[in-house]
Amino acid sequence: MKKPRLLITGASGFLGTHLCITATDRYNVFGISNRDKISIKRINILSVDLCDVKALKELFVQVKPDAVIHAAAMSAPNLCQQYVSESNRINVSASLQIAELCCKQSVPMVVKETILRVILFRLSVFTENRK
């Protein structure tokens, strides 16, 4: 029986690495890492800049995922505050682009909860005074 194809972004991070390893028994896993060169047994590691819309579209065509777990992010709060534009590009724009591609292809997507908070906060959907 053919395993479903699972795309995991942030494969070089703590969460992404562990998700990749855990999922290998049930899924054909494709891990995405942009900056760090990694190697995980039984995982197809691809280097893709999630902020590059064209590269993302090509990735979805190439991999044809059955599901996506989006765990990539600029996660250090101090760096996010220091590099707001880059943080927005990675944590908001790339996340929304991945969500849009998933939606267009009817692919289920799981988003790391902290990424969702950043997106909602930056889009002014959620603030400390409004819940």
Beta strands, then each sheet from edge to edge (+ up, - down):
strand 1: 5-9
strand 2: 28-32
strand 3: 44-46
strand 4: 67-70
strand 5: 109-111
sheet 1: 3+ 2+ 1+ 4+ 5+
end
